[in-house]
Amino acid sequence: MNKRNILDDLNNFIDSDYNIILLDGPWGSGKTFLLNEYVKENDKKGVRFYYVSLHGMKNIDEINTNLYMKVHPETKDVKDIVPNVINPFEEEVDTEKTLAYLLKLNKLRPNKVIILDDLERYASSDYDAFLSYLSSLVGTGCKIIVVSNLLDFGSSELYLFNTYKEKIFDRIYKAELFDTNILNEKFGEYQKYVDEAIIDLSKQNYRLIEKIVLFMKEISAKLKENNIKLDEKRTKDLLYYVTMFISTYYESRRAYLNKVCDRLPVEEEKDLRARSVSEASFLDVNLICIEHINYKLPKPTYKKEYLFFLGLYKAYMYSDFSLLFDFLKSLD
């Protein structure tokens, strides 16, 4: 479902018959960007938003404690867990009030939206308790948006989640939010160098693109300090290599190879290992280099490509630009 359609539905969420919805999409797909637009548009209409990340939380009492602190920001130090039977939205919390009483008490029209992010990072699979808690929040006059990346669920977790999702969510939206205009905006001054390879390698992932652009800007600043100038072709080549480096480093399955690609002679392998910072860095760079070779070069000069990526690696991990600059200076 595209961005405009989801945003239209979100804008009608308060007045809809839906109470709990799930927005699912991979890391960097633009979910946060979309929700920020939604909050900005509806905050003007008097809708109140409360954001809680589920990352690392172990139970619903921890969720309730974090929500309580968002509703009551003046409470600076909550030493004890706030039990989930306590309604965070009561002006004066009375621990004698039962959950059943609270549900009957609040008959107000919903004007509050709770955003529970990072469902895949929630450290509990007790979905019965999760469902009960969400239902209690709905009963106190709230609408709820849960945000997830189901690709990060383990197979057993996903199987269990799938058995409960029908009970928990009134609607599930699959975020397919890639937008060429936003991509161009993200690449900024480097947009003119973007081609199909760059788009493909960036995996239409806005967070990856942000990392790519930040690294390009850092390299450009260092080049300027060292009076090294690149023409447009070299700049475009550099953008490709940075994109390959960043996308592989962050998106690869990280299944390290115990032996080097068979294109690499033994003596050459020894030389490259010696030039690398450590065994781990050798495996990192080797994996990136192999991805690059498989992607682009029919007859690669492995050592040359490896040194380019090693220069990027040292610059990115250790702020050591010397090898990268030596390599760039050596180019024809």
N, C-alpha and C positions, 0 to 999 in steps of 0.2 A: 504494500500500500504506500502511495507516495506521500510526500510531506504535506502538500496542500489538503489532501483528503483527510489525513490524520488530524491536522491542525483544525480543520473545520469541525470534526467530531469532538475534539477536545474543547473547543469553544462552546459547544452545546452540552458539554458533560454535566454541568451543574443542573440544568433543566431537563436532563434526560432521565429515562427509567433505569439507566445503568448506575451501579453504586461502586463497583470495584472492577478496574480494568488493568490489563497487563500490556505494557509497551516493551516489546522484545526486539533486540537487534545486536549485532556484534560490536565489539569495542571499536570506538572511533567512527561509528556509522552516522552520527549526528543526532542521537537521542537527546543529549544534553542541550544542544543548540535549539532543537525543536521545543523542548520543555521551557527553555528560557523565553522563547518567543511567546509561548502560551501563557506563562506567568505574567509577562510584561503586559500582554493584551488584557488579561482578566483581572489583574491587580487594580486597574483603574475602575473596574466595575464593582469593587468592594469585596471581591473574593479573597479570602485569606489563605495563604499557602504555608505549609509546614513541611520542610524537607528533612528526611532522616535516612542516612545510609545504614544498611543492614550489615555492612562489612564487619566480620568478626563477632557479631552478636550471637549469643548462644541460646537465648530464649526470649519469650515475649515480654517478660518483665524488663529485660534490658532495652527492648524496643520502646516500651512504655516510659521508661526513665528518660530516654533521649527525647521522646516526643514531649514529655512533661516539661523538660528544660527548654524546648523550643517554644512551647506555649507560654511558659513563665520564665522569660529570660532574666528576670530580676533574681531568680533563684540561682545563685552562683555556685553553690556547693551542695550537691546532693550526695551525701555519704552513703545512704542506704538505697537499695533498689526500690523503686516505686512499684508496688504490686499492680498487675494489669487490671485488677478490679477497680482501681482508682481512676476515675475519668480525668484525663489531663485538661479537659476543657471546662471543668467546673471552676468558677471564680474562687470559691472557698472549698477546698477538698475536705470532705467528711468521710473518714475511714469507716464510719458506721454504716454508710450507705452501701447497700448491696448492688451488684451489677444489674440484677433484675430491676431494682428501683430506679437506677440511673437510666436504663433503657426506656422505662415508662415515663420518666420525668421530662425528657427532652423530646418535644414534638416539633421543634423549630424547622423551618425550611433550610436545607443544607446551604451553607455559604462558606464552608471550609473544605479545602482539598489537602490531603496528606499525600506526599510523594515519598514512597519507600523505594530507595534505589539499591542496586547491587544485590538483588535477590540471590544470584549465584554465589555470593560470598556469605550468605547467612549460614551460620554453623550449626543449624538444626534441621532435621528432616521431619520434625513433628508437625506435619501439615494440618492435623486435626486441631491442635492448639492454635496454629497460625490462622486457620479459618475462623475459629471461635473468636479470636481477638479482633480480626478485621470486621466481623459481623457486629461486635460490640461497638466498634468505632462508628460504623455506619448507623447504628441505633442511636448514637449521640449527636447525629446531625452532620456527618462527614461524608465526603466522597474520597475515594482512594485510588491513586495511580501507583502501580507497582512496576518498577523498571528492572529489566533483566537482560542477561546475555546467556541464553539457554545453551549456546555452543560450549560454554565453559562448565556445564554440568557434567559430572561423570555419568557413565551409562546406567549404573544402578540408581543414582540420584534422579536422573532424568526419567527413568521408568516409574519411580515412585511419584515424582512430581506430576507426570502425565495422568496418573490415576486420580489425582486430586484437583487438577486445574479446572475441570468442569464444575466442581463444587465451589471453587474459590472465586473464579473470574466470570463476570457477566460478558466480557468481551476481551478478545486478545488481538492486538494490532502488531503486525510484523513490520518493523521499520525498514523500509527501502527508500532511504532519504537522499541518495546521491543526487547532487544538483551541480550542473556544469558551471553555473554562475558562482556558486559558493566555492567550487574548486578553484576557479580563476582568482577569486578574492583571496583565498588562502595562500596561493602561490605568489600573489603580489607582484613584486618587481621581476620575478623569475617566470611569470606566466608566459611570456613570449617564447621561452625555451621548452615549454611543455609540449610533448608529442604523445602519440598513442602508447609508446613504451613506458613513458613516465606515468601516465594514467593507469596503465595496467599494473606496473610495479607498486604504485602507491595503494593499490587494492581498494580504491575509492574510500579510503579511510582518512577522515579529516585529522585525526590526532597524529597519524603517521606523517601526513603532509605538514602539519605544524612543526614536527620534529625535524623534517627534512629542510624546511625553510629556515628554521633557527640555526641549524648547522651550516647551511649555505651562507647565512649572514655572518656567522662567526668566522668562517674561512675567508670570506670576502674582506672582512675587517683586518684579519691577519695579513692577507695578501697586500692590502694597501699599506700597512705598517712597514712591510718589507719591500715595498716598491716593485712588486711583481704584478704584471698586468696580463690578463687573459683576454684574447679576442672572443668574439661571439661563439665561434665553434668550440673553443676550449671551455668556455663557460657552460655551454650546452652539454658537452661531454662530462664536465664535472658534476652537473646536476644529475645526469644519468647515474654516475658512479655513486654519488651520495644517496640517491634514491634506492639503488640496489643494496647498498650497505645498510641503510636504516631499515628498509622493509624486510630484508632477510634477517637482520639481527633481532628485530622485535617480533616478526611474524613466523619465523621458522619454527618447526617442531623441536628444534634444538637436539635432534638425535645425532650426537657427535659420531664422527666416523673414526674407527680405530686405525684405519690405514688411509693413506693419502690416495687421491684419485690416481688411477694407473697412468695418466698422462705425465706424471711427475717422476723423473729419474731419481734414484737413491741419493746421488751426490747433491742434486738440486734440492731435494727435501731437507737434507742436513743443513744446507746453506740457509734455507728459509726458516728452519727451526731456530738456527743461531741468531738470525736477525729479529725474530719475534721476541716479545717480552717474556712469554712463558709458554708452557705446553698448552694451557687453556686458550691463550690468545692465538696460538698457531692453529688450533682446531677451529676456533671462531672464524678466523680470517679464511682458512681453507674452505670451510663450509660456504661462506659468502662467495668466495672465488668460484667454487664449483657451480653454485647457483647461477652466477653470472655467465660462466662458460656454457652451461646447458641452455641458458636463455638466449644468448646473443652471438657467441663467437663460433663459427664452424671450424676454424683452425687457429686456436688460441696460442699465444706465446705465454704460457702459464706463469713463468717467473715475473714477467712484466706486469701482468694483471694482478698477481699476488702482491707485489710491492705497492701498487697503487692502493689496494684495499688495506694493506698493512699501514700505509701512511694515514689513511682515513681513520683506521682503528686507533692508532696512537694519538692522533689529534682529538678524537672523540672521547677516548677513555682517560687519557693522561695529559691532555692539553699540550702534547708534544707535536709541533707542526713541522719539525725539521725534515723528516723523511718525506712527507707530503710535498713540501716546497722543493726539495731536491728533485723529486720526481717530476713535478710540474715544470721546473726549469729545464729539465732534460728533454722535454717534448719538442718535436720539430715545429 
